[in-house]
């Protein structure tokens, strides 16, 4: 079952590696050609996402008109999740708020977790299927259907306001001082 996911991840890595050294204009030209050659529907033909209020993650890139979306790997590096539960919350937040419009979704499942952990370069937990139930038990998700979980306010606040924690560890203070 993970073979198609692995193939997708490898294809994404290959495309990103091939496009990374090119200029923005050259990337657009290559992608335009590939989209036409493979008869892929244009992203412009997809419906626009609903307007969203600005969040710290969106302000740092992605989601604003004219800006390139932040890549999941870059977002993971900015936020620095320390556990699979935190990374699962980050994936759900990314897919709901930051991913390119055609890739956004309100809920996540274990396949989303496996795919995006791999793309972001985050170590896969031993039991991927248990990641979302564990993150739900940690308080970050609500169960919304068979194998589907939606980030709740606690998980949203973790990603949007509490990560990265590195700033706190480097002498930053939070809360009251004694």
Order of alpha helices (4+ residues) and beta strands (2+ residues): alpha-alpha-alpha-alpha-alpha-alpha-alpha-beta-beta-alpha-alpha
